[in-house]
Amino acid sequence: MPLTRDQITQRAARELQDGFIVNLGIGMPTLVANHVPAGMDVWLQSENGLLGMGPFPSEDAVDAELINAGKQTITARPGASFFSSSDSFAMIRGGHIDLCILGAMQVSQDADLANWMVPGKMVKGMGGAMDLVAGVKRVIVTMEHTAKGGVPKFVRQCSLPLTGRRCVHMLITELAVFEFIEARGRFELREIAPDVTIEELRKQTEAEFLVAPDLATVSL
Amino acid sequence: MATKLFPDASAAFSDLRERGVLRDGMTVMVGGFGLCGIPEHLILALRDSGVKQLTCISNNAGVDDFGLGLLLRTRQIAKMISSYVGENATFEKQYLAGELEIEFNPQGTLAERIRAGGAGIPAFYTATGAGTVVAEGKESRSFFRPGDDTRFQNRHLAAARLGGGPPASQGPSAVAREYILETGLFADLALIKAHMADAFGNLVYRKTARNFNPMMATAASFVIAEADQVLGVGEMDPEAVHTPGNYIDRIVRTTCEKRIEQRTVSKP
């Protein structure tokens, strides 16, 4: 049974570690914040200039000058800091962020990522995505395994313009969890969703991938 | 020293044409992230000045009826240098009609280009965008990531090119990667939104309204700031100053609407 969107983010949350500095992309990755294990201290960075993002504010605490990178009103937790965009991206580019989780339109078998533009459609811009994938220590992609009509998104080569080359470390979809093995230049299937077979997975995947000898069922 | 304080935004703009600061085809930096920390009144004054064919350097392009969207409506902008322009239908229409040029920069590259421009650095290397369309037409070079090479600090790359020096790195994990050359940005005019200013121009920003404002304040020939509060010289704690006053040419106290793009609240 494929994972739900919430379960995908729950699985991604298992990659968090105590004390981690984490940047969550807009959309599904944002939900990872709901699954931080109790007792674990994770610091969320928002690239518009905040380290220590808290939950949404109560109605009376809404502040137009306190927003996240998705332009949503948010709060700052105790211990938070504000800084400029250049300081924020120095933090990102300089490798001071432990983990970033973001969505994708395509991931290639050699860990390229495309998530910012579709040719022929109005281009909105890459925002901070290219900086994040080039600078953050570990990049996890959460995405639906296929696009509309069952078109594979985990592909041999990205047909869409790239956000970054060889930058994805882990891929989590509703069907499986893959880890990129740098030495072999391919992703390895580590976990598969309950009651999904490798054959079914391959049918929905264009990319070549390795299978871990100790392949497990996704555990949440 | 002549006062930097002006009663309102239009007064701060009134003599800029005759002083040669405002001219068609000029480049303007405008602070803000989304609608947060944008110089609302200075944008209106820029619109009312009638200056045309602007190149605007700003992370976003406002929305249809607010922020830089207002200058798109009046077709005063010929080119935008931005990282994301998603929330603006006017923008989309003019872009698709070929009336508006856009140069997309990765957000961190944009921020650093402005910082570099203000700091007198004409160009710098970054890994951001290497191997993507962003790298097209730009010089590239291999470097070790600074943290991977604490012994040689990339100096040996130059030595190796001259035929000497060990091409060794600090550790086995160090792998040279591709970096692209990005240039610094400098504008004719920058419009800044601060929370507090003093009469010398020292600025303090508030929360995430800081964003691109501090770098832009350093990267233009003429810089105007609007602030929620204006203090006398000596009334601001020097330890608290974010932007030193020497960067600022004019100051206006304003009351901003501070529009919210996405009002999200917690469930009670």
Chai-1 contact restraints between the chains, C-beta under 6 A:
chainA,res_idxA,chainB,res_idxB,connection_type,confidence,min_distance_angstrom,max_distance_angstrom,comment,restraint_id
A,N48,B,F33,contact,1.0,0.0,6.0,A-B,restraint_1
A,N48,B,T208,contact,1.0,0.0,6.0,A-B,restraint_2
A,N48,B,N211,contact,1.0,0.0,6.0,A-B,restraint_3
A,G49,B,T208,contact,1.0,0.0,6.0,A-B,restraint_4
A,G49,B,R210,contact,1.0,0.0,6.0,A-B,restraint_5
A,G49,B,N211,contact,1.0,0.0,6.0,A-B,restraint_6
A,L50,B,T208,contact,1.0,0.0,6.0,A-B,restraint_7
A,P55,B,S266,contact,1.0,0.0,6.0,A-B,restraint_8
A,F56,B,T264,contact,1.0,0.0,6.0,A-B,restraint_9
A,F56,B,V265,contact,1.0,0.0,6.0,A-B,restraint_10
A,F56,B,S266,contact,1.0,0.0,6.0,A-B,restraint_11
A,P57,B,V265,contact,1.0,0.0,6.0,A-B,restraint_12
A,S58,B,S266,contact,1.0,0.0,6.0,A-B,restraint_13
A,E59,B,V265,contact,1.0,0.0,6.0,A-B,restraint_14
A,A64,B,K258,contact,1.0,0.0,6.0,A-B,restraint_15
A,A64,B,I260,contact,1.0,0.0,6.0,A-B,restraint_16
A,E65,B,R206,contact,1.0,0.0,6.0,A-B,restraint_17
A,E65,B,K207,contact,1.0,0.0,6.0,A-B,restraint_18
A,E65,B,A209,contact,1.0,0.0,6.0,A-B,restraint_19
A,L66,B,K207,contact,1.0,0.0,6.0,A-B,restraint_20
A,L66,B,T208,contact,1.0,0.0,6.0,A-B,restraint_21
A,I67,B,C36,contact,1.0,0.0,6.0,A-B,restraint_22
A,I67,B,T208,contact,1.0,0.0,6.0,A-B,restraint_23
A,K71,B,G34,contact,1.0,0.0,6.0,A-B,restraint_24
A,K71,B,E261,contact,1.0,0.0,6.0,A-B,restraint_25
A,K71,B,Q262,contact,1.0,0.0,6.0,A-B,restraint_26
A,Q72,B,Q262,contact,1.0,0.0,6.0,A-B,restraint_27
A,Q72,B,T264,contact,1.0,0.0,6.0,A-B,restraint_28
A,T73,B,R263,contact,1.0,0.0,6.0,A-B,restraint_29
A,T73,B,T264,contact,1.0,0.0,6.0,A-B,restraint_30
A,F82,B,K207,contact,1.0,0.0,6.0,A-B,restraint_31
A,F82,B,R210,contact,1.0,0.0,6.0,A-B,restraint_32
A,S84,B,R210,contact,1.0,0.0,6.0,A-B,restraint_33
A,S84,B,P214,contact,1.0,0.0,6.0,A-B,restraint_34
A,S85,B,A111,contact,1.0,0.0,6.0,A-B,restraint_35
A,S85,B,N211,contact,1.0,0.0,6.0,A-B,restraint_36
A,S85,B,F212,contact,1.0,0.0,6.0,A-B,restraint_37
A,S86,B,A111,contact,1.0,0.0,6.0,A-B,restraint_38
A,S86,B,E112,contact,1.0,0.0,6.0,A-B,restraint_39
A,S86,B,R115,contact,1.0,0.0,6.0,A-B,restraint_40
A,S86,B,M215,contact,1.0,0.0,6.0,A-B,restraint_41
A,F89,B,G108,contact,1.0,0.0,6.0,A-B,restraint_42
A,F89,B,A111,contact,1.0,0.0,6.0,A-B,restraint_43
A,I92,B,G108,contact,1.0,0.0,6.0,A-B,restraint_44
A,R93,B,G108,contact,1.0,0.0,6.0,A-B,restraint_45
A,G95,B,G147,contact,1.0,0.0,6.0,A-B,restraint_46
A,M122,B,E92,contact,1.0,0.0,6.0,A-B,restraint_47
A,K124,B,Y84,contact,1.0,0.0,6.0,A-B,restraint_48
A,K124,B,V85,contact,1.0,0.0,6.0,A-B,restraint_49
A,K124,B,G86,contact,1.0,0.0,6.0,A-B,restraint_50
A,G125,B,S83,contact,1.0,0.0,6.0,A-B,restraint_51
A,G125,B,Y84,contact,1.0,0.0,6.0,A-B,restraint_52
A,G125,B,V85,contact,1.0,0.0,6.0,A-B,restraint_53
A,G125,B,F104,contact,1.0,0.0,6.0,A-B,restraint_54
A,M126,B,P106,contact,1.0,0.0,6.0,A-B,restraint_55
A,G127,B,S83,contact,1.0,0.0,6.0,A-B,restraint_56
A,G127,B,Y84,contact,1.0,0.0,6.0,A-B,restraint_57
A,G127,B,Q107,contact,1.0,0.0,6.0,A-B,restraint_58
A,G128,B,Q107,contact,1.0,0.0,6.0,A-B,restraint_59
A,M130,B,P106,contact,1.0,0.0,6.0,A-B,restraint_60
A,M130,B,T128,contact,1.0,0.0,6.0,A-B,restraint_61
A,M130,B,G129,contact,1.0,0.0,6.0,A-B,restraint_62
A,D131,B,P106,contact,1.0,0.0,6.0,A-B,restraint_63
A,D131,B,G108,contact,1.0,0.0,6.0,A-B,restraint_64
A,D131,B,T128,contact,1.0,0.0,6.0,A-B,restraint_65
A,A134,B,A127,contact,1.0,0.0,6.0,A-B,restraint_66
A,A134,B,T128,contact,1.0,0.0,6.0,A-B,restraint_67
A,P161,B,V133,contact,1.0,0.0,6.0,A-B,restraint_68
A,L162,B,T132,contact,1.0,0.0,6.0,A-B,restraint_69
A,R165,B,G131,contact,1.0,0.0,6.0,A-B,restraint_70
